[in-house]
């Protein structure tokens, strides 16, 4: 009986630890490689907020005919130096608590409440009054996001692009771990009057049309564990209970046989 109990326990442990290939795949219900399917993605327009940090460049033709960035060498209030993904340095401009940035050739400009594209167009109109044939570029440097839970490298990260998908964010964190639940990802998003949450499934193609597919600054992505992890954590306790139970039954049977 002791051997039978041990065999059954081992079989249960092996069955609980089995993971199918389908559970480890991303977007596993997409069409076959030769098939085609399109998805309408909703890219959110982030509104600039006070204390954000913007990268702004104004390139125009200098009198000698060369193209020059007229903001790279000038002094500016609230300038911030940061290091990009590719190792390049970016000059950032702090948005004041009142929602303004200060550019030396132009002055103070109200940018809070505007999208990045609206800010770029506004700066383009203003710089054209100062520089001929100018080109303005605007990016968000304070795009911070956090990935925690069952990923290989949990932590807070900085995104230097204007857009970021939840799949890219999880990829930055090393991908979902072996004990991560790919069909129960939680995205926590701070909003003006509280917090909004989304449940997404990395194995379902419908994630491509989800409102949470494109992340916003300060979003938190939480990868929950599968039930198997909880079971694995309880294996020592389960093994101890089974061993104790088996020893008790064995001892009882021995006593019964002895008394007989």
BELGI-V555972 format. One record per backbone hydrogen bond with DSSP energy under -0.5 kcal/mol. CO is the residue of the C=O (numbers start at 1). NH is the residue of the N-H. Records with the same first field share a line. If there is no record, write none. Layout:
# BELGI-V555972
CO: NH + NH
This chain:
# BELGI-V555972
1: 5
2: 6
3: 7
4: 8
5: 9
6: 10
7: 11
8: 12
9: 13
10: 14
11: 15
12: 16
13: 17
14: 18
15: 18
20: 24
21: 24 + 25
22: 25
27: 30
32: 35
39: 41
41: 43
42: 44
44: 46
46: 48
48: 113
49: 52
52: 95
53: 141 + 142
54: 56 + 93
55: 139
57: 59 + 137
58: 70
59: 135
60: 68
62: 65
66: 62 + 68
68: 60 + 70
69: 72
76: 79
78: 94
80: 82 + 92
82: 90
84: 87
88: 84
90: 82 + 92
91: 56
92: 80
93: 54
94: 96
95: 51
96: 99
99: 111 + 112
100: 96
101: 103 + 109
103: 106 + 107
107: 103
109: 101 + 111
111: 114
114: 48
115: 119
116: 120
117: 121
118: 122
119: 123
120: 124
121: 125
122: 126
123: 127
124: 128
126: 129
127: 130 + 131
131: 134
132: 61
135: 59
137: 57
139: 55 + 141
142: 144
143: 159
144: 218
145: 157
146: 221
147: 155
148: 223
149: 151
150: 177
151: 154
155: 147
157: 145
159: 143
164: 215
165: 169
166: 170
167: 171
168: 172
169: 173
170: 175
171: 174
173: 153
175: 152
177: 180
179: 226
180: 182
181: 184
182: 202
184: 224
185: 187 + 200
186: 188 + 222
187: 189 + 198
188: 220
189: 196
191: 194
194: 191
196: 189
198: 187 + 200
200: 185 + 202
201: 204
202: 27
203: 29
204: 207
205: 208
206: 209
207: 210
210: 213
213: 166 + 215
216: 219
219: 146
220: 188 + 222
221: 148 + 223
222: 186 + 224
223: 150
224: 181
226: 229 + 230
227: 231
228: 232
229: 233
230: 234
231: 235
232: 235
234: 238
235: 239
236: 240
237: 241
238: 242
239: 243
240: 244
241: 245
242: 246
243: 247
244: 248
245: 249
246: 250
247: 251
248: 252
249: 253
250: 254
251: 255
252: 256
253: 257
254: 258
255: 259
256: 260
